Amino acid sequence: MDAKNAEDAKNAEAGRNAVDAKNAVAGKDAEDELRHRLLAGLPAEAVLTDPEVTASYATDMASFCPAGTPAAVVLPRTAEQVQHVLRTATALRVPVVPQGARTGLSGGANATDGAIVLSLLKMDRILEIDPVDRIAVVEPGVVNAVLSRAVAEQGLYYPPDPSSWEQCTIGGNIGTASGGLCCVKYGVTAEYVLGLDVVLADGRLLRTGRRTAKGVAGYDLTRLFVGSEGSLGVVVQAVLALRPAPPRQLALAAEFPSAAAACAAVCAVMAAGHTPSLLELMDRTTVRAVNRLGRMGLPESTEALLLAAFDTPQAEADLAAVGALCAAAGATAVVPAEDEAESELLLQARRMSLTALEALRPATMIDDVCVPRSRLAEMLDGTAAVAARHRLTIGVCAHAGDGNTHPVVCFDPADADETARARASFDEIMALGLELGGTITGEHGVGVLKKDWLARELGPVGLEMHRAVKQAFDPLGLLNPGKLF
């Protein structure tokens, strides 16, 4: 390099350094301004900016989902404080990522660079339980299991029960329209949200829905927010429908020589008009994983284990009828639980499924494909073929009663080849679900993980309408950017 070129290179480097220094100063000034404005309406302990602390709020539980570095984490305790945060964000054009307990499995709560992470965990009050109107009024940070136990004390029942119910929050459940083990009889979260208080992107408070059992005034904005993953507004209060507490639940376990036989039993149960409170399936890989983790004593020789339960006054008779249908479909053993405690043990084994599969390898990708019940066998057989083709361990647990499968791809992220095969298998499983007339997510949401697949499922017109709704509620695109689409 001649002297002139060397001098030019030196000057260019000096220029870049000067720009970087200027940007660093500007960035620091912007962060200071953000903190100053947040503290004008929030107590000091509610605003976290230490990078080591804020980094712990950057992700949910999903694999393969990028996350940024938040500028601040705020933990409001009131709707007014949430409004202040959103007004500040709008004024400074800072993105906001709403979060619950971060038990999500799609990256929907992952931070973006420079964002305010709005954690709603401190808004955890049960404001009202009304046994006459059969409603509960709660803040978004209330843990699902806490609410369930509180209403049970008054002889009431809140049905949605995701597997993470001991940790996940009602706000997170609303954000992803989550389901759970009881969906086959009682439905999903969307069916229990009667009304919402929502802080919009500009800080205004919107009230949707009602407290009444019926109501059709105007568009159903409540349902619009359920499943919107924090992209349209921030839920700060919810009116939830309750049911009377059901009778005790009794369960049975049926062993099958193939997943196809177990799925045939599921179809027979539903076609016969039965309404079990639970109808769950675990494949052989899942059964063995649960035994390994929890020493549950489940039958490892089975290719598929079907769990059925009833919470009716005639539960024993209902179970006997379902047991007969299972036997007719090819079950090699049908074992009814002797009492409520044994039934709960079976449910505990099912709830342990995801954790048990996660323990098989250093990392997992948890799919959430829902198909028509009539195509369930094709979904499970197709998933097994994907596992064999990619030489991977893929366990499947499923809410068989509503066709919602959770194939869990187990892999080692330190192995580049295995990681690539895991990613490819995940996509093939989602493609299979769509081919069978299903959907890419039954209850976990889209987040970052499935945004490309959402576009395929919705089609261009559907995607255009989604974007128009987003524009109407969040014209600056500040709420949970980069998620969904």
Disulfide bonds with the S-S distance in Angstrom:
none
